[in-house]
Amino acid sequence: MLTVKKVTSSPLLRISLLLSAILLATANFADDSQQPLQLAALTEGFNAEQTYMQSCFACHSTGAAGAPKVGEGNAAEWAPRMEKGLDAVVNNAINGLNTMPPKGLCFNCTDEDLRAIVQYMLDSST
């Protein structure tokens, strides 16, 4: 049986996942001129798990570029980050940190969407 760990242990697959995530993210640039002003609320129909899988999984499942891993048994990776508090971690997701670009790879996420994704990653990393 394949597991996420086995599947993502291949360097070629890691690169493929990262490139796929980047390609998906760049598709969001199509025509931002018609985007309404985003308010501090979750986007209608927003699904944190689904958005994580589309925008965050490539780095956070493998630990690429120092990203804290997400998944059962990874709480220790998040502990030093959470010492600064949830707001600081969410702020890093919004503004980017180190090699992570602002908003990660979810360029159309609101700040509240990003907060929900961070919370999902924390809840999934017990």
C-alpha positions as CSV (number, residue, x, y, z in Angstrom):
1,M,0.0,0.0,0.0
2,L,1.3,3.4,-0.9
3,T,1.5,6.0,1.8
4,V,2.1,9.7,1.5
5,K,5.5,9.2,3.1
6,K,6.5,6.6,0.4
7,V,5.0,8.6,-2.4
8,T,6.7,11.8,-1.4
9,S,10.1,10.2,-0.7
10,S,11.1,10.3,-4.3
11,P,13.0,13.5,-5.1
12,L,11.6,13.5,-8.6
13,L,8.0,13.3,-7.3
14,R,8.7,16.1,-4.8
15,I,9.8,18.4,-7.6
16,S,6.8,17.3,-9.7
17,L,4.5,18.1,-6.8
18,L,6.1,21.5,-6.3
19,L,6.0,22.4,-10.0
20,S,2.4,21.2,-10.2
21,A,1.4,23.4,-7.3
22,I,3.2,26.4,-8.8
23,L,1.5,25.9,-12.1
24,L,-1.9,25.6,-10.4
25,A,-1.2,28.8,-8.5
26,T,-0.1,30.8,-11.5
27,A,-3.4,29.9,-13.2
28,N,-5.0,32.2,-10.6
29,F,-3.4,35.2,-12.2
30,A,-5.7,35.0,-15.2
31,D,-7.8,38.2,-14.7
32,D,-7.6,39.8,-11.3
33,S,-9.1,43.0,-12.5
34,Q,-12.6,41.7,-11.9
35,Q,-11.9,40.5,-8.4
36,P,-14.1,42.2,-5.7
37,L,-12.5,43.8,-2.7
38,Q,-11.8,41.1,-0.2
39,L,-13.2,41.5,3.3
40,A,-12.0,39.8,6.4
41,A,-14.2,36.7,6.0
42,L,-13.9,33.2,4.6
43,T,-14.6,33.0,0.9
44,E,-18.0,31.5,0.2
45,G,-17.7,27.8,-0.1
46,F,-14.1,27.8,1.1
47,N,-12.7,24.4,2.1
48,A,-9.4,24.6,4.1
49,E,-8.5,20.9,3.5
50,Q,-9.1,21.2,-0.3
51,T,-7.2,24.4,-0.6
52,Y,-4.3,23.0,1.5
53,M,-4.1,20.1,-0.9
54,Q,-4.1,22.5,-3.9
55,S,-1.8,25.2,-2.6
56,C,0.2,24.0,0.4
57,F,0.6,20.2,0.1
58,A,3.7,20.2,-2.1
59,C,5.9,21.9,0.5
60,H,4.2,21.1,3.7
61,S,3.9,17.4,3.1
62,T,7.6,17.0,2.3
63,G,9.2,19.8,4.4
64,A,10.6,21.4,1.2
65,A,12.6,24.5,1.8
66,G,12.2,24.1,5.6
67,A,8.4,24.2,5.6
68,P,6.9,22.6,8.7
69,K,5.4,19.2,7.8
70,V,1.7,18.6,8.2
71,G,0.3,15.3,9.3
72,E,0.0,13.1,12.3
73,G,3.1,13.1,14.5
74,N,4.4,16.5,13.3
75,A,3.2,18.7,16.2
76,A,6.9,19.2,17.2
77,E,7.6,20.9,13.9
78,W,4.9,23.5,14.7
79,A,5.7,24.0,18.4
80,P,8.5,26.6,17.9
81,R,6.4,28.6,15.5
82,M,3.4,28.5,17.7
83,E,5.4,30.0,20.6
84,K,4.9,33.3,18.7
85,G,1.2,32.7,18.7
86,L,-1.4,31.9,16.0
87,D,-1.6,35.5,14.8
88,A,2.2,35.6,14.1
89,V,2.0,32.3,12.2
90,V,-1.0,33.5,10.1
91,N,0.9,36.8,9.5
92,N,3.8,34.8,8.1
93,A,1.4,32.9,5.8
94,I,-0.1,36.2,4.6
95,N,3.2,38.0,4.1
96,G,5.5,35.1,3.2
97,L,8.6,33.9,5.1
98,N,11.9,32.7,3.9
99,T,11.3,30.9,0.6
100,M,7.5,30.9,1.0
101,P,5.9,33.6,-1.1
102,P,3.2,35.8,0.3
103,K,0.0,33.8,0.7
104,G,2.0,30.6,0.0
105,L,0.6,29.5,-3.3
106,C,-3.0,30.5,-2.6
107,F,-2.9,33.9,-4.3
108,N,-6.7,34.3,-4.3
109,C,-7.1,33.4,-0.6
110,T,-8.4,36.1,1.9
111,D,-6.5,36.6,5.1
112,E,-9.3,34.6,6.9
113,D,-9.0,31.8,4.3
114,L,-5.3,31.6,5.2
115,R,-6.0,31.6,8.9
116,A,-8.4,28.6,8.3
117,I,-5.7,26.8,6.3
118,V,-3.1,27.4,9.1
119,Q,-5.6,26.1,11.6
120,Y,-6.3,23.0,9.5
121,M,-2.5,22.3,9.2
122,L,-2.2,22.7,13.0
123,D,-5.2,20.5,13.7
124,S,-3.8,17.8,11.3
125,S,-0.4,17.8,12.9
126,T,-1.2,16.4,16.3
